[in-house]
Amino acid sequence: MKRVIPYSHQLLKETIQPGDVVVDATMGNGHDTLLLSELVGESGFVYAFDIQEKALTATKQRLEVHQQPPRELILDSHAHVENYLKPEHNRHIKAAIFNLGYLPGSDKTIITTPDSTITAVKTLIDHLTFDGLVILVVYHGHPGGDIERDALTAYLSQLDQKSFDVLRYGFINQKNHPPFILAVKKKSRN
Ligand SMILES: C[S@@+](CC[C@H](N)C(=O)[O-])C[C@H]1O[C@@H](n2cnc3c(N)ncnc32)[C@H](O)[C@@H]1O
């Protein structure tokens, strides 16, 4: 059985093709931005968001070390994703990924929050292509993580099943609030 992070990467690999438009909603140290960049290739487009300058520095460096082209690294909340989308990318996002919580080894009080996370998810699912995917890796052991988990689960649970598949994937016998995945796939029209 795949662990949570490898499974999130498997879902991205199964979904993304060269040339696609994708979003890393929580850039952090840039591990997911790098994977997205490799998957979309030269002809693709990556938007990556974080509210911490150090995340942009770390991600830019990671992309350079791995000889990736420059990507759209944005110092702003993912809640404002709509303000940054190029017109030609409207409703053309193939995939987006969130790793919720705080940046490991950094300030544990800078965390993702329910309002901005849900605003960003709403915008991104609106801009998905058919068969496009939004993945959230939910960490909920830190203060506030439980509130974000519950708000997000409540919001995603009520999405219309005619339009979206919503998956929850995780291990239920692990100690200490193991992370889990919530993934939303926009169904094709037929
Ligand atoms: C768990 S870390 C992400 C780890 C990252 N995926 C990686 O590969 O290193 C969560 C990140 O979300 C960022 N963050 C918190 N609130 C945010 C917001 N409203 N918009 C964008 N990023 C945010 C934090 O600064 C932190 O870097």
The ligand as an SDF file (V2000), in Angstrom:
LIG
                    3D

 27 29  0  0  0  0  0  0  0  0999 V2000
    3.4620   21.6250    4.5220 C   0  0  0  0  0  0  0  0  0  0  0  0
    4.2080   23.0410    3.8170 S   0  0  0  0  0  0  0  0  0  0  0  0
    4.3660   22.6670    2.0990 C   0  0  0  0  0  0  0  0  0  0  0  0
    5.4880   21.7180    1.7560 C   0  0  0  0  0  0  0  0  0  0  0  0
    5.8340   21.7150    0.2970 C   0  0  0  0  0  0  0  0  0  0  0  0
    4.8450   21.0560   -0.5120 N   0  0  0  0  0  0  0  0  0  0  0  0
    7.2160   21.1110    0.0400 C   0  0  0  0  0  0  0  0  0  0  0  0
    7.3840   20.3660   -0.9250 O   0  0  0  0  0  0  0  0  0  0  0  0
    8.1220   21.4240    0.7890 O   0  0  0  0  0  0  0  0  0  0  0  0
    2.9080   24.2320    3.8280 C   0  0  0  0  0  0  0  0  0  0  0  0
    3.2840   25.5680    3.1960 C   0  0  0  0  0  0  0  0  0  0  0  0
    2.1020   26.3180    3.0020 O   0  0  0  0  0  0  0  0  0  0  0  0
    2.4360   27.6810    3.1190 C   0  0  0  0  0  0  0  0  0  0  0  0
    1.2120   28.4630    3.3120 N   0  0  0  0  0  0  0  0  0  0  0  0
    0.5100   28.7100    4.4460 C   0  0  0  0  0  0  0  0  0  0  0  0
   -0.5710   29.4660    4.1780 N   0  0  0  0  0  0  0  0  0  0  0  0
   -0.5630   29.6850    2.8290 C   0  0  0  0  0  0  0  0  0  0  0  0
   -1.4210   30.4070    1.9470 C   0  0  0  0  0  0  0  0  0  0  0  0
   -2.5160   31.0230    2.3970 N   0  0  0  0  0  0  0  0  0  0  0  0
   -1.1070   30.4310    0.6270 N   0  0  0  0  0  0  0  0  0  0  0  0
   -0.0030   29.7830    0.1560 C   0  0  0  0  0  0  0  0  0  0  0  0
    0.8550   29.0920    0.9540 N   0  0  0  0  0  0  0  0  0  0  0  0
    0.5700   29.0520    2.2760 C   0  0  0  0  0  0  0  0  0  0  0  0
    3.3970   27.7110    4.2820 C   0  0  0  0  0  0  0  0  0  0  0  0
    4.1610   28.9080    4.2660 O   0  0  0  0  0  0  0  0  0  0  0  0
    4.2250   26.4310    4.0260 C   0  0  0  0  0  0  0  0  0  0  0  0
    5.3940   26.7350    3.3070 O   0  0  0  0  0  0  0  0  0  0  0  0
  1  2  1  0
  2  3  1  0
  2 10  1  0
  3  4  1  0
  4  5  1  0
  5  6  1  0
  5  7  1  0
  7  8  2  0
  7  9  1  0
 10 11  1  0
 11 12  1  0
 11 26  1  0
 12 13  1  0
 13 14  1  0
 13 24  1  0
 14 15  1  0
 14 23  1  0
 15 16  2  0
 16 17  1  0
 17 18  1  0
 17 23  2  0
 18 19  1  0
 18 20  2  0
 20 21  1  0
 21 22  2  0
 22 23  1  0
 24 25  1  0
 24 26  1  0
 26 27  1  0
M  CHG  2   2   1   9  -1
M  END
$$$$
